């Protein structure tokens, strides 16, 4: 049973729904497993719980 963990900044429910469907479809197509066997977990973190190059996300320049 495939288990996928996606770590990301907060996204909308619709975006997570679509991503879960696409990840599931990729496992079904590539690994020939039933869709019901694929589990996707979303771990969302804000800028206070993330750092890049030693700088907290809230302190990084906005893109």
N, C-alpha and C positions, 0 to 999 in steps of 0.2 A: 504494500500500500504506500504510494508516494505521499510524502508530507513536505510541503513547501512553506517556508517562512519568508515573508516579504517585510523587510524593514524599510520604512519610508517616513517622510513627513506626512502630516495629516492630509487625507484626500477625501473627496466626497463619497458618499455611499454608492452613487452610480459609478464612479470611477473604479472603486473596489469591486463592485459587482462585475463590471466588464473585464477587469484584470483577472479575477477568479475564473471567469468563463474561458478566457483565452489560455490561461495556464493549464486549466483542466483539459481543454481541447488539445493542447500540445502534448500532454502525457498520453491521452487516448490515442492520438495519431502516431506518436513516436514509440511508445512503450506497449501499445496494445493492451492497456488496462481499462477496465470499465470506469466511466466517469464517477460513479459512486465510490470508487476506491481512492480518489484523489482528495487530499485535504489541503486547504490553503489557510495559513494563519497570517494575519496582518498585525505587525507590531509598529505602532506609530509613536514618534517621538517629536517633541518640539525642539526649538533651538537651544533651550536651556539644558537639554540632555544629550547634546551632540557637540563634538569638537572636530575641527579639521586643522591640522598643522599646529595644534596646541591652542587654537582660538575657539572659544565657544561659538556655536552657531548664531546666537543672538548678537555677537560682536563682529561677525563677518560682514563685509560690504554686501549690500543688496545688489542682485543682478538685474 
